[in-house]
């Protein structure tokens, strides 16, 4: 789709984030962003978050913004600001200093000739090597056409005196032609052309570095590297912050947070998963390795010193924690009740009184945890334990045909920052919700509780999911393996959690006494080496899937 080539130069004689860009662009330098062609609904959310992290100002024309167009012209104060942004960007392929643009080739050449001399002068030195690079989007052009573009450039203006160097030159100048939306028939001629100087590429190499196939400890629900890093960006994760995941699984989100220098911690109710006793996710792996853990994943990437702990704990039980704001950022992907059961501690009937001598190690059985309650509890928890101006980032599963923005849970402490959709099929999807805490929590106020304008989960999401997905509703006991549906790309799958209560109850050591002391006794958090779940099918991973899997991630 995106065709480019390094072109040899023919020998010749040496000759703040604001949408009101037009009025204020003159005070900024113009840059061209080239976004990658995936997760298009997430582009602005990530960009604005990175700009806030960098403490700089961004200007662009919001009214003319087209999310299907991979190119966006922005205004930034300096080149150093541009490079800072690109050191965090996952969804930006490249950034260029924009020198000229046009609606056709003649107009672009004319505008190149009008480039101010003072802008060109720093790059005309004979000591600086350079190259030209021809790029086209949504159309492949022939070598003859590319050579023609090179020959027709206005060299009376682009009078570079240095040597041509195709690999690692001092400066790279790009001629870019846009032939319409991706996956649409290309236009006969480019509808927009750009010429500029390359500044930096984004962090796409980090996706390969943290690829799940290379990771030591994974599960059926391990979040893919790209979405994990995007969540860390929109959560404003940075060095020395304290990041928490209440549904931690195999810790994919913690890896992304630690990559950005944050200290990380999580909880999960699944004892078997945290202790690497659950069924392996890799097809040819029969037994999990003894050293599989979240801590092992952090150490694999050199982040072991940033790992605090992973606790076997019920996310709905807030008595575990000290009564004060603890976390700078909360990023998570709650269970949807499809691939993995959404449960919490409790009994369907009123429990008998537990004898005093058994209370310390007593582990209650589990009951179903409705999605409505999960998200209300999550917002109430974040309101209480997130620091002021901290961010809460989480996934919200939806039936796309019934969804409205009123379905997003609300809380007086939080302001919605972004709401980005990831479509799985025409009817099934999920939304990445980013909220910022803007008001301190007030314990005594009845108004400081999470609510819905319109509850999306009044009917069973599981039943609605399988009805829309075209799968049978009752498949909990199905052991039939199924191959990955191509519609599930950029998604992940949750394995049903064990309901063997005797296994959970007899493993009394699962709730270590130091876990409770963290919250209740003001003792320092210790590194106990407990273990997450997260996976995106854009990263092919060998997993054994049961029939009727849902895309879910952590």
JOZI-V625528 format. One record per backbone hydrogen bond with DSSP energy under -1.0 kcal/mol. CO is the residue of the C=O (numbers start at 0). NH is the residue of the N-H. E is the energy in kcal/mol with one decimal. If there is no record, write none. Layout:
CO;NH;E
CO;NH;E
This chain:
0;137;-1.6
2;135;-2.6
4;133;-1.4
12;14;-1.4
17;59;-2.5
18;20;-1.8
20;24;-2.3
23;26;-1.6
24;27;-1.8
28;75;-2.3
29;97;-1.7
30;73;-2.7
31;95;-2.2
32;71;-1.8
33;92;-2.4
33;93;-1.5
35;37;-1.2
38;41;-1.8
41;45;-2.3
42;46;-2.6
43;47;-3.0
44;48;-1.6
45;49;-2.5
46;50;-2.4
47;51;-2.0
48;52;-2.3
49;53;-2.5
50;55;-1.8
57;17;-1.9
58;74;-2.9
59;61;-1.1
65;68;-1.6
69;34;-3.3
71;32;-3.1
73;30;-2.8
74;58;-1.8
75;28;-2.6
77;81;-1.5
78;82;-2.3
79;83;-1.8
80;84;-2.0
81;85;-1.9
82;86;-1.1
84;87;-1.6
84;88;-1.5
88;202;-3.4
90;35;-2.3
92;201;-1.9
93;33;-2.7
94;198;-2.9
94;199;-1.3
95;31;-2.9
96;196;-2.1
99;194;-2.6
101;192;-2.7
103;107;-2.2
104;108;-2.5
105;109;-2.2
106;110;-2.2
107;111;-2.2
108;112;-1.9
111;114;-1.7
115;119;-1.3
116;120;-2.4
119;122;-2.2
120;123;-1.5
124;127;-1.6
128;170;-1.2
129;164;-2.6
130;172;-2.7
131;6;-1.7
132;174;-2.6
133;4;-1.5
134;176;-2.2
135;2;-1.7
136;178;-1.9
141;145;-1.9
142;146;-2.6
143;147;-2.0
144;148;-1.9
145;149;-1.9
146;150;-2.6
147;151;-1.9
149;152;-1.2
152;154;-1.8
153;156;-1.6
153;157;-2.2
156;158;-2.1
157;159;-1.6
162;129;-2.0
171;197;-2.8
172;132;-2.5
173;195;-1.8
174;134;-2.8
175;193;-2.5
176;136;-2.5
177;190;-2.3
177;191;-1.1
178;186;-1.4
180;183;-1.3
191;177;-2.7
192;101;-2.1
193;175;-3.0
194;98;-2.4
194;99;-2.1
195;173;-3.0
196;96;-3.4
199;94;-2.3
202;205;-1.4
204;208;-2.0
205;209;-2.3
207;210;-1.1
210;213;-1.5
211;214;-1.1
218;221;-1.6
219;492;-1.6
223;227;-1.9
224;228;-2.4
225;229;-2.2
226;230;-2.5
227;231;-1.9
228;232;-1.9
229;233;-2.7
230;234;-1.6
231;236;-2.5
232;235;-1.6
237;240;-1.6
240;262;-3.1
241;327;-2.2
241;328;-1.6
242;264;-1.5
243;330;-1.6
244;266;-2.0
247;250;-2.4
250;254;-1.8
251;255;-1.7
252;256;-2.0
253;257;-2.8
254;258;-2.1
256;261;-1.9
257;260;-2.2
260;239;-2.8
262;242;-3.1
263;307;-2.6
264;244;-1.7
265;310;-2.5
266;247;-2.8
267;312;-1.3
268;270;-1.2
269;273;-2.1
270;274;-1.9
271;276;-3.7
271;277;-1.0
272;275;-1.9
273;530;-1.1
281;284;-1.2
288;291;-1.5
292;296;-1.6
293;297;-2.3
294;298;-2.6
295;299;-2.0
296;300;-1.1
297;302;-3.4
298;301;-1.4
302;305;-2.2
303;306;-1.2
305;263;-2.7
308;265;-1.6
310;267;-2.0
313;316;-1.9
317;320;-1.4
321;323;-2.2
326;386;-2.7
328;243;-2.3
329;392;-2.8
341;368;-3.4
343;366;-2.6
354;357;-1.6
364;345;-3.4
366;343;-2.1
369;373;-2.5
370;374;-2.2
371;375;-1.8
372;376;-2.9
373;377;-2.2
374;378;-2.2
375;379;-2.4
376;380;-2.7
377;381;-2.7
378;382;-2.5
379;383;-1.3
380;384;-2.5
381;385;-2.2
384;325;-2.8
384;326;-2.5
386;389;-2.2
389;436;-2.8
390;329;-2.4
391;434;-2.8
392;331;-2.3
393;432;-3.1
395;430;-2.4
397;428;-2.0
398;401;-1.8
403;406;-2.3
404;407;-1.3
405;453;-1.8
409;450;-2.4
410;413;-1.7
412;437;-3.0
412;438;-1.3
414;435;-2.4
417;433;-2.4
419;431;-3.0
421;429;-1.7
426;399;-2.4
427;423;-2.3
427;424;-2.3
428;397;-2.9
429;421;-3.1
430;395;-2.4
431;419;-2.0
432;393;-2.2
433;416;-3.3
433;417;-1.5
434;391;-2.7
435;414;-2.4
436;388;-2.5
446;448;-1.8
450;409;-3.2
459;463;-2.2
460;464;-2.6
461;465;-2.3
462;466;-2.1
463;467;-2.3
464;468;-2.5
465;469;-1.3
465;470;-2.1
472;474;-1.2
474;477;-1.5
479;546;-1.5
484;487;-2.5
485;488;-1.3
491;551;-7.1
498;500;-1.5
499;503;-1.6
500;504;-3.0
501;505;-2.4
502;506;-1.0
505;507;-1.7
506;509;-2.3
507;510;-1.0
509;511;-1.0
511;514;-1.4
512;516;-1.5
513;517;-1.3
515;519;-2.4
516;520;-1.3
516;522;-1.3
525;527;-1.0
531;249;-3.1
533;222;-2.3
535;538;-2.4
544;481;-1.6
